[in-house]
Amino acid sequence: MSDEDSEDDGEIRCPICGSPDACKHQLFFYDVTFGETMAGVVDKDELERMIATAFVTAIKEGTSPDWYDPEISELFERIDAAYTAEVLTAEEPWLPDWLPIRVLIDLLEDAGGIDIGCSLLMPSGGRCDSAVRAVYAKKPAVVYEKAKTMLAARLEKDLHPKPKRRRKKKEN
């Protein structure tokens, strides 16, 4: 793979060990062009199911949560408006659209991942080149588990926010 924006030799290197090849630090490699996970420990489908389950819960409860991420809010509004019957009758929660990749990358960074933040091109032989997003971590499995825990907590907080406490007025 090569970095089209690179000023050096153009090789993509792990920001942790410096390897230009696959290494143990790969958290998430995603082919943006074809919507495919290429490498890493992240299960994008699992994260999408977590969000879909929260959406189904909100729809069944008749609530309109203030989701922590604007793109998740927008996705929920589209699903709530257009797919309510399909979502509620599905055996397993699903999302009709892909989870916006920025949401996933931000979540992985919040959990400790390192997004190398460049445009990667992967020659694909007979097909067109692919744009790839790459995220690394010193301990990918630990970062992924932390990301899932953070996502679950954010979704739960959005679904069931704690009521704000009112301060008692002091009497003089």
Backbone bond lengths (Angstrom), bond angles and torsions (degrees), N, CA, C in turn:
res aa  C-N    CA-C-N  psi(-1)  N-CA   C-N-CA  omega(-1)  CA-C   N-CA-C  phi
1 M - - - 1.449 - - 1.516 109.09 -
2 S 1.302 115.23 151.79 1.451 119.00 178.70 1.522 109.83 -133.55
3 D 1.324 113.64 154.46 1.455 122.15 178.44 1.517 107.16 -99.64
4 E 1.331 115.98 112.27 1.463 118.55 -176.75 1.520 113.11 -67.39
5 D 1.338 117.49 -18.23 1.459 121.03 -179.08 1.529 112.97 -95.50
6 S 1.329 116.87 -2.67 1.454 121.17 -173.71 1.520 111.83 -71.29
7 E 1.325 115.20 144.01 1.456 120.39 177.15 1.526 111.33 -99.15
8 D 1.349 117.87 -10.27 1.457 120.03 179.46 1.526 109.88 -95.66
9 D 1.322 118.63 -136.92 1.464 121.20 -175.50 1.527 113.30 -73.32
10 G 1.341 117.65 -5.50 1.459 121.02 176.64 1.510 114.83 83.20
11 E 1.336 118.11 -4.07 1.462 119.92 179.88 1.518 110.42 -79.82
12 I 1.317 115.33 140.56 1.458 121.02 176.06 1.523 107.60 -81.51
13 R 1.299 116.89 128.31 1.463 121.20 -179.53 1.524 109.72 -124.31
14 C 1.318 114.15 143.85 1.458 120.11 175.22 1.526 108.20 -60.54
15 P 1.344 118.26 129.92 1.464 120.09 -179.58 1.534 112.69 -71.23
16 I 1.340 117.28 -8.38 1.460 120.59 -177.92 1.528 111.08 -98.63
17 C 1.342 116.97 -52.14 1.467 119.95 -176.77 1.522 113.59 -107.38
18 G 1.332 117.41 -11.08 1.453 121.01 178.51 1.518 115.27 82.29
19 S 1.309 118.26 2.90 1.461 121.15 -178.43 1.529 111.61 -69.75
20 P 1.354 116.99 136.19 1.459 119.60 174.50 1.537 111.55 -85.10
21 D 1.331 116.31 -5.40 1.468 121.83 -178.44 1.527 110.09 -105.47
22 A 1.323 115.29 176.36 1.467 120.10 174.90 1.527 108.29 -57.34
23 C 1.327 116.11 138.63 1.459 120.19 -179.81 1.525 109.62 -141.96
24 K 1.318 115.52 174.59 1.468 120.91 -177.04 1.528 113.02 -70.88
25 H 1.324 118.26 -6.21 1.463 121.61 -178.01 1.526 114.06 -92.60
26 Q 1.320 117.66 -1.45 1.462 120.05 -178.93 1.528 109.89 -68.83
27 L 1.312 115.07 116.68 1.458 121.64 177.96 1.520 109.75 -93.31
28 F 1.338 116.82 -45.70 1.462 120.52 -175.10 1.515 109.57 -158.84
29 F 1.318 116.83 119.36 1.458 123.66 171.49 1.509 106.32 -117.66
30 Y 1.319 116.84 120.96 1.456 121.27 -173.98 1.521 110.46 -128.10
31 D 1.329 116.30 126.79 1.463 123.01 176.45 1.525 106.93 -82.95
32 V 1.319 115.87 102.64 1.462 121.53 -177.42 1.526 110.69 -67.97
33 T 1.318 116.99 -35.60 1.458 121.39 -177.75 1.523 112.31 -61.96
34 F 1.336 116.16 -45.43 1.459 120.13 -175.93 1.525 113.62 -107.50
35 G 1.338 118.08 2.94 1.453 121.75 176.36 1.515 113.76 64.52
36 E 1.333 116.81 41.25 1.465 120.83 -176.82 1.524 110.81 -125.21
37 T 1.340 115.71 138.66 1.450 120.47 171.35 1.523 107.09 -78.35
38 M 1.317 116.66 130.12 1.467 120.93 -175.89 1.522 113.16 -102.67
39 A 1.313 117.60 -34.76 1.458 121.18 -176.40 1.519 108.79 -163.09
40 G 1.325 115.13 169.99 1.451 121.30 177.04 1.517 111.83 103.67
41 V 1.318 115.55 173.17 1.462 121.44 -176.51 1.522 113.43 -90.81
42 V 1.313 118.43 -11.65 1.462 122.23 -176.75 1.530 110.70 -69.72
43 D 1.327 115.30 131.72 1.467 121.83 173.45 1.530 106.59 -104.63
44 K 1.325 115.61 94.57 1.467 121.32 -177.54 1.525 110.95 -57.46
45 D 1.329 116.90 -38.39 1.466 120.78 179.52 1.524 111.66 -61.62
46 E 1.327 116.98 -37.88 1.465 120.40 178.92 1.528 110.72 -63.80
47 L 1.333 116.91 -43.13 1.470 120.26 179.06 1.523 110.72 -66.13
48 E 1.328 116.93 -38.62 1.470 119.97 176.76 1.527 110.86 -64.13
49 R 1.341 117.58 -39.30 1.479 120.22 177.99 1.522 111.20 -63.69
50 M 1.340 116.90 -37.54 1.468 119.84 178.09 1.523 110.15 -60.90
51 I 1.327 116.39 -44.23 1.461 120.61 -179.75 1.526 110.27 -69.02
52 A 1.333 117.27 -42.05 1.467 120.84 178.99 1.517 111.15 -60.95
53 T 1.321 117.40 -41.03 1.470 121.17 178.67 1.523 110.49 -62.56
54 A 1.338 116.91 -41.24 1.472 120.11 177.34 1.523 110.36 -64.48
55 F 1.332 117.14 -39.70 1.462 120.66 178.25 1.521 110.54 -61.87
56 V 1.326 117.53 -46.02 1.465 121.26 -179.39 1.529 109.86 -61.05
57 T 1.324 116.21 -42.64 1.466 120.14 178.24 1.525 110.65 -59.27
58 A 1.320 116.85 -46.64 1.466 120.61 -179.52 1.523 111.23 -62.78
59 I 1.329 116.69 -42.00 1.468 120.29 -179.90 1.523 110.20 -65.15
60 K 1.323 117.41 -44.61 1.473 120.91 179.78 1.527 111.68 -64.07
61 E 1.349 115.76 -36.48 1.463 119.84 179.58 1.525 111.85 -79.85
62 G 1.319 116.33 -9.79 1.458 120.45 -179.75 1.515 113.31 71.01
63 T 1.335 116.13 26.83 1.458 119.89 -179.87 1.527 110.37 -102.15
64 S 1.301 115.24 161.59 1.461 121.44 175.38 1.522 107.14 -127.97
65 P 1.339 115.90 81.61 1.464 119.33 -175.05 1.520 113.03 -63.12
66 D 1.310 114.25 157.14 1.452 121.90 172.88 1.526 105.23 -93.16
67 W 1.340 116.87 88.64 1.463 121.69 -174.72 1.519 110.86 -63.40
68 Y 1.321 116.62 149.00 1.465 122.14 -175.35 1.519 113.26 -63.97
69 D 1.329 117.74 -23.38 1.455 121.05 -176.99 1.520 109.69 -120.42
70 P 1.324 118.88 131.87 1.470 120.98 -178.69 1.531 113.44 -58.96
71 E 1.351 117.59 -34.97 1.465 119.14 179.47 1.530 111.07 -70.24
72 I 1.332 116.84 -33.60 1.465 119.64 176.04 1.524 108.94 -68.85
73 S 1.333 117.39 -38.77 1.473 120.70 176.44 1.518 110.99 -59.82
74 E 1.332 115.99 -45.24 1.459 120.60 -179.60 1.531 111.00 -64.25
75 L 1.329 116.55 -42.26 1.464 120.90 178.37 1.529 110.02 -62.56
76 F 1.342 117.19 -42.99 1.465 120.81 179.10 1.533 111.03 -61.66
77 E 1.321 116.71 -43.89 1.470 119.77 -179.67 1.520 111.62 -60.87
78 R 1.349 116.36 -40.80 1.472 119.26 178.25 1.528 110.87 -65.66
79 I 1.324 116.92 -41.90 1.465 120.31 -179.72 1.522 110.00 -68.47
80 D 1.322 116.32 -45.14 1.464 120.66 -178.62 1.525 110.46 -59.74
81 A 1.314 117.29 -39.34 1.464 121.34 -177.72 1.525 113.25 -78.08
82 A 1.320 117.04 -37.69 1.467 119.11 -169.61 1.523 115.30 -108.72
83 Y 1.315 117.94 -24.33 1.458 119.06 -169.69 1.530 113.90 -123.77
84 T 1.302 118.07 14.27 1.450 120.60 -173.79 1.522 112.83 -52.39
85 A 1.314 118.50 -51.44 1.467 120.75 -177.52 1.520 111.04 -62.02
86 E 1.330 117.38 -43.67 1.462 120.33 -179.83 1.518 111.45 -64.88
87 V 1.320 117.15 -43.22 1.458 121.15 -178.50 1.524 110.60 -63.98
88 L 1.306 116.64 -43.88 1.464 120.04 -176.46 1.520 113.59 -70.72
89 T 1.320 118.24 -26.07 1.459 119.88 -178.85 1.524 113.00 -96.27
90 A 1.335 118.18 -5.55 1.464 121.13 179.67 1.526 109.96 -68.76
91 E 1.338 116.00 143.51 1.460 120.11 177.47 1.517 111.01 -65.65
92 E 1.312 116.07 -37.19 1.457 121.21 178.63 1.524 107.94 -126.75
93 P 1.328 117.71 134.65 1.460 119.36 179.91 1.529 110.92 -56.55
94 W 1.297 115.82 145.48 1.464 120.44 -178.95 1.515 109.40 -147.82
95 L 1.316 115.16 162.61 1.456 121.32 175.49 1.520 108.17 -115.17
96 P 1.310 118.60 129.59 1.457 119.80 179.48 1.525 112.89 -73.14
97 D 1.301 118.13 -17.05 1.461 123.09 178.19 1.521 108.49 -117.16
98 W 1.316 116.15 158.22 1.458 118.61 173.24 1.511 109.17 -68.65
99 L 1.306 114.83 146.64 1.454 119.83 172.42 1.527 107.10 -62.13
100 P 1.324 118.65 127.32 1.457 118.44 179.23 1.528 110.25 -53.71
101 I 1.316 116.79 126.44 1.465 121.68 -173.52 1.522 111.89 -60.45
102 R 1.339 117.41 -31.27 1.461 119.84 178.47 1.521 111.55 -61.45
103 V 1.339 116.89 -37.52 1.464 120.91 178.47 1.529 109.88 -60.51
104 L 1.314 116.32 -44.82 1.460 120.93 -179.15 1.528 111.34 -67.21
105 I 1.323 117.42 -45.07 1.469 120.67 179.45 1.529 110.14 -61.56
106 D 1.333 117.58 -44.49 1.470 120.90 178.04 1.523 111.32 -59.52
107 L 1.330 116.68 -43.08 1.467 121.08 179.22 1.527 110.22 -61.18
108 L 1.329 117.12 -45.87 1.468 120.46 -179.61 1.530 111.25 -64.92
109 E 1.332 117.35 -37.43 1.471 120.25 176.36 1.529 110.66 -66.37
110 D 1.326 117.10 -42.60 1.465 120.83 178.34 1.523 111.19 -59.26
111 A 1.335 116.51 -30.64 1.463 121.46 -178.82 1.528 112.52 -86.67
112 G 1.340 117.34 -3.83 1.460 120.33 176.96 1.512 115.08 117.04
113 G 1.318 118.62 3.03 1.462 121.29 177.88 1.517 111.50 -74.96
114 I 1.328 115.79 158.68 1.460 121.95 179.29 1.521 108.35 -115.95
115 D 1.329 116.40 107.74 1.458 121.82 176.22 1.519 105.99 -82.40
116 I 1.330 117.10 122.12 1.463 117.74 -175.96 1.518 111.71 -73.06
117 G 1.334 117.02 -9.96 1.456 121.22 167.07 1.510 116.47 60.31
118 C 1.313 117.24 40.97 1.459 118.66 176.49 1.523 109.02 -137.40
119 S 1.306 115.64 168.85 1.458 120.85 177.39 1.521 108.52 -90.11
120 L 1.301 116.71 112.35 1.451 120.69 -179.13 1.516 109.74 -96.34
121 L 1.303 116.06 140.23 1.450 120.59 175.04 1.514 108.21 -117.58
122 M 1.306 116.10 129.26 1.445 121.19 179.14 1.518 108.05 -117.35
123 P 1.340 117.69 111.36 1.458 118.87 178.36 1.525 109.35 -60.48
124 S 1.314 116.60 135.46 1.457 119.12 -174.84 1.523 113.27 -120.35
125 G 1.304 116.55 24.37 1.457 118.78 178.25 1.509 110.57 73.32
126 G 1.322 116.73 -116.89 1.451 121.57 -176.77 1.521 114.07 -74.53
127 R 1.329 118.08 -21.92 1.461 120.92 -179.06 1.521 109.98 -88.24
128 C 1.308 115.18 172.36 1.463 118.91 176.81 1.526 109.64 -70.89
129 D 1.318 115.97 162.61 1.457 120.24 177.89 1.521 109.37 -65.20
130 S 1.321 115.12 155.62 1.455 121.00 179.87 1.517 110.81 -111.48
131 A 1.325 116.09 140.74 1.461 121.20 170.47 1.526 105.99 -86.17
132 V 1.333 116.33 133.44 1.460 121.31 -174.40 1.521 109.46 -128.11
133 R 1.325 116.93 139.96 1.472 122.41 171.17 1.515 107.04 -105.56
134 A 1.327 116.73 135.73 1.454 121.59 -177.63 1.525 110.46 -128.24
135 V 1.328 115.64 130.40 1.460 121.83 178.33 1.525 107.22 -128.02
136 Y 1.320 115.71 133.24 1.461 122.57 -178.97 1.525 109.91 -117.41
137 A 1.335 116.09 164.46 1.461 121.85 173.58 1.520 108.88 -157.74
138 K 1.330 116.31 151.11 1.468 119.60 177.20 1.519 109.67 -61.76
139 K 1.326 116.14 -41.04 1.469 121.43 178.75 1.530 107.89 -128.91
140 P 1.336 117.00 84.58 1.466 120.59 -174.24 1.526 115.00 -55.13
141 A 1.312 118.37 -42.72 1.474 120.28 -178.27 1.528 110.93 -63.65
142 V 1.325 116.81 -39.26 1.467 121.46 179.26 1.529 110.15 -66.13
143 V 1.328 116.51 -44.00 1.466 120.63 -179.87 1.531 110.39 -64.99
144 Y 1.323 116.70 -39.98 1.472 119.47 179.20 1.527 110.72 -64.18
145 E 1.328 118.02 -44.02 1.470 120.55 178.39 1.530 110.54 -62.84
146 K 1.323 116.92 -39.51 1.467 120.52 177.50 1.526 109.99 -64.12
147 A 1.336 117.49 -40.87 1.469 121.19 179.08 1.527 110.40 -61.85
148 K 1.338 117.53 -42.36 1.474 120.36 178.46 1.519 110.91 -64.29
149 T 1.322 117.04 -41.43 1.469 120.87 178.91 1.527 110.46 -63.79
150 M 1.342 116.02 -43.37 1.473 120.17 179.05 1.520 110.61 -63.54
151 L 1.333 117.24 -43.54 1.464 120.44 -179.63 1.520 110.34 -62.85
152 A 1.335 117.17 -45.35 1.465 120.79 179.41 1.530 110.80 -59.66
153 A 1.318 117.03 -43.10 1.472 120.78 -179.74 1.531 110.81 -66.36
154 R 1.331 117.50 -41.81 1.464 120.49 179.42 1.522 111.11 -64.16
155 L 1.331 116.17 -43.73 1.465 119.66 -179.66 1.523 111.01 -65.80
156 E 1.322 117.37 -41.53 1.467 121.02 178.66 1.530 110.29 -63.67
157 K 1.319 116.63 -42.48 1.466 120.81 178.80 1.529 110.41 -62.57
158 D 1.344 116.14 -39.92 1.462 119.96 179.38 1.524 111.35 -68.58
159 L 1.332 116.65 -38.65 1.464 120.71 -178.83 1.524 112.10 -72.35
160 H 1.303 116.01 -40.13 1.466 120.83 -174.38 1.531 110.45 -132.27
161 P 1.322 116.61 70.45 1.469 118.82 -179.57 1.525 110.85 -64.93
162 K 1.311 114.69 144.35 1.466 119.38 177.71 1.513 108.10 -73.88
163 P 1.320 116.95 138.16 1.467 118.45 177.35 1.527 110.01 -63.55
164 K 1.302 114.48 144.49 1.461 118.76 179.23 1.509 108.92 -72.55
165 R 1.307 114.53 135.89 1.463 119.85 178.43 1.518 109.24 -80.32
166 R 1.276 114.14 140.24 1.480 119.20 176.59 1.511 107.17 -98.52
167 R 1.285 113.78 137.07 1.471 118.50 177.49 1.508 109.61 -79.18
168 K 1.280 113.87 139.14 1.467 118.47 175.68 1.515 108.73 -76.98
169 K 1.310 113.27 137.66 1.456 118.08 178.27 1.523 108.50 -77.31
170 K 1.310 113.59 137.81 1.451 118.33 177.44 1.514 109.06 -77.53
171 E 1.294 114.04 135.14 1.464 117.87 176.89 1.516 108.73 -93.64
172 N 1.294 115.18 135.44 1.463 119.33 -179.49 1.480 111.04 -91.30
